[in-house]
Amino acid sequence: MDFDLYEVIAESINVVRASARRQCLELRQEIADDVPRWVSGDPSRLGQIVRNLLSNALKFTERGHIVCRVTAGVG
């Protein structure tokens, strides 16, 4: 299934944003210019993975910010 990767990332960040604010943490999103907007895969599963990673980052970050950085990999 083709889906908008940028939208899935943004939605995942928005899910955990309130928790970050409560901890006085800033969430940032960085998507490299060479990352395609439309990709094939399972958007629900990818969103779940990103939310889990962000939630774990919130657990182990006491101050500052968390960056969700997306880059194009080789392979």
C-alpha positions in Angstrom: 0.0 0.0 0.0 1.3 3.4 -0.9 1.1 6.1 1.8 2.3 9.6 2.7 5.4 9.0 4.9 5.5 12.6 6.0 1.9 12.4 7.3 2.6 9.2 9.2 5.6 10.8 10.9 3.7 14.0 11.7 0.7 12.1 13.2 3.0 10.0 15.3 4.7 13.0 16.7 1.4 14.6 17.4 0.3 11.6 19.5 3.2 12.0 21.9 3.4 15.8 21.8 1.2 16.4 24.9 3.4 14.1 27.0 6.5 15.9 25.8 5.0 19.3 26.8 4.1 17.9 30.2 7.8 17.0 30.6 8.9 20.4 29.2 10.5 18.7 26.2 10.4 19.9 22.6 9.7 17.4 19.8 11.3 18.2 16.5 10.9 16.6 13.1 13.6 16.5 10.5 13.1 14.7 7.1 16.0 14.7 4.7 15.4 16.2 1.3 16.1 12.9 -0.5 13.4 11.0 1.5 10.4 10.3 -0.8 7.0 11.5 0.4 5.2 8.5 -0.9 6.4 5.0 0.0 5.0 1.5 0.0 4.4 -0.5 3.2 2.1 -0.7 6.2 1.4 2.9 7.5 -0.2 1.6 10.7 2.7 -0.6 11.6 5.2 2.2 10.8 3.2 4.7 12.9 3.2 2.3 15.8 7.0 1.8 15.6 7.6 5.5 15.4 5.3 6.2 18.4 7.0 3.5 20.4 10.4 5.0 19.7 9.2 8.4 20.6 7.6 7.2 23.8 10.8 5.5 24.8 12.8 8.7 24.1 10.4 10.5 26.4 11.0 8.0 29.1 14.8 8.5 29.0 15.0 12.2 28.2 15.0 14.5 31.2 15.4 17.9 29.5 16.0 19.5 26.1 14.5 18.1 23.0 13.8 14.9 21.0 14.4 14.8 17.3 12.6 12.4 15.0 15.1 12.4 12.1 14.2 10.5 8.9 16.9 9.8 6.3 17.0 7.7 3.2 18.9 4.4 3.8 20.8 2.3 1.4 19.3 -1.1 0.6 
